[in-house]
Amino acid sequence: MTAESSAPVPTAGPARPVSLTVGAAITALEGAALAVVGVWDMVSALSGQSKQLALNEFGGVVIVLLGVLPVLAARALLRGRRWGRSPSVLTNSICLPVGYYMVQSGGAMVVVGALVILLGLVGIGALLNPKSTAALYAPHEG
């Protein structure tokens, strides 16, 4: 009997539900978009488009860091880590008032705001879906 034949065969765990994958993808998209806005803020300050260089640089760094958390939370969700759900739901919840004020500003922002609201609602629904909850909070064998 060889060592390979006596090794236990790993059993495949339950597959990740589509709702959890969708919620994680939306959260990652929102985090990446937030990071892009932060980089844009820093670049606009460096290019002379802003009168308050230090404020825009610092604000851009803060926004980039705020964008990293949702990306890390989405990564955690894809790995089945429970902690990723709370920051992901929070990120998607914040999209609702942001989208509302974008819609209220009028013009082309109405479409963008409606998309932000839609992404937030779909993200919350996907993350709070019973299948997502079961996948994250199922008892793990160990």
C-alpha positions in Angstrom: 0.0 0.0 0.0 1.5 3.3 -1.0 1.2 6.7 0.7 -0.9 8.0 -2.1 -3.5 5.3 -1.9 -3.9 5.6 1.9 -4.3 9.4 1.8 -7.9 10.5 2.4 -9.6 11.7 -0.8 -10.7 15.3 -0.3 -14.5 15.7 -0.7 -15.8 18.6 -2.6 -17.7 21.0 -0.5 -20.9 22.6 -1.6 -20.6 24.7 -4.6 -20.6 28.5 -4.2 -24.1 29.7 -5.0 -24.5 32.1 -8.0 -26.0 34.7 -5.7 -22.8 34.9 -3.6 -20.7 35.1 -6.7 -22.9 37.9 -8.1 -22.8 39.8 -4.8 -19.0 39.5 -4.6 -18.6 40.6 -8.2 -20.8 43.7 -7.7 -18.9 44.6 -4.5 -15.6 44.2 -6.2 -16.8 46.4 -9.1 -17.9 49.1 -6.7 -14.7 49.0 -4.8 -12.7 49.2 -8.0 -14.8 52.1 -9.2 -14.2 53.9 -5.9 -10.4 53.3 -6.2 -10.5 54.7 -9.7 -12.2 57.9 -8.5 -9.5 58.3 -5.8 -6.8 57.9 -8.4 -8.6 60.4 -10.6 -8.8 62.9 -7.7 -5.0 62.6 -7.1 -4.2 62.9 -10.8 -6.4 66.0 -11.3 -4.7 67.6 -8.3 -1.2 66.9 -9.7 -2.2 68.1 -13.2 -3.1 71.5 -11.8 -6.9 71.2 -12.2 -7.4 71.7 -8.5 -6.5 74.7 -6.4 -6.1 72.6 -3.2 -3.3 70.2 -4.1 -2.7 68.8 -0.6 -6.4 68.3 0.1 -7.1 66.5 -3.1 -4.0 64.4 -2.7 -5.0 63.3 0.8 -8.6 62.9 -0.2 -7.6 60.7 -3.2 -5.5 58.5 -1.0 -8.4 58.1 1.5 -10.8 57.2 -1.3 -8.4 54.6 -2.8 -8.1 53.0 0.6 -11.9 53.0 1.0 -12.1 51.3 -2.4 -9.7 48.5 -1.3 -11.9 47.3 1.6 -14.8 46.3 -0.7 -12.4 44.5 -3.1 -10.9 42.6 -0.1 -14.4 41.8 1.2 -15.4 40.5 -2.2 -12.3 38.3 -2.3 -13.2 37.0 1.2 -16.7 36.1 0.0 -15.3 34.2 -2.9 -13.2 32.2 -0.5 -16.2 31.6 1.7 -15.2 33.9 4.6 -18.1 35.2 6.6 -16.5 38.5 7.5 -16.7 39.7 3.9 -20.5 39.9 3.9 -20.9 42.9 6.3 -18.6 45.3 4.5 -20.1 44.1 1.2 -23.6 44.8 2.3 -22.5 48.2 3.7 -20.9 49.1 0.4 -24.0 48.2 -1.5 -26.2 50.1 1.0 -24.1 53.2 0.5 -24.8 53.0 -3.2 -28.5 53.8 -2.6 -28.2 57.3 -1.3 -25.3 58.0 -3.6 -27.4 56.9 -6.6 -30.4 59.0 -5.3 -28.4 62.2 -5.2 -26.9 61.4 -8.6 -30.4 61.1 -10.0 -31.5 64.3 -8.3 -28.6 66.2 -10.0 -30.2 65.6 -13.4 -28.7 65.4 -16.8 -26.7 62.4 -17.8 -26.2 61.6 -14.1 -29.8 60.3 -14.0 -28.8 57.2 -15.9 -25.6 56.7 -14.0 -27.5 57.2 -10.7 -30.2 54.7 -11.6 -27.5 52.2 -12.5 -25.8 52.7 -9.1 -29.1 52.2 -7.3 -29.8 49.1 -9.3 -26.3 47.6 -8.6 -26.7 48.4 -4.9 -30.1 46.7 -4.7 -29.0 43.6 -6.7 -25.9 43.4 -4.5 -27.8 43.6 -1.3 -30.3 41.0 -2.6 -27.6 38.7 -3.7 -25.6 38.9 -0.5 -28.7 38.4 1.8 -30.1 35.6 -0.4 -30.8 32.5 1.8 -28.5 30.5 -0.4 -25.6 32.9 0.2 -26.3 32.9 3.9 -26.3 29.1 3.9 -23.0 28.9 2.1 -21.3 31.4 4.4 -22.8 30.1 7.7 -23.0 26.4 7.1 -21.2 24.4 9.7 -17.7 23.6 8.5 -16.2 20.2 9.1 -12.8 20.4 10.6 
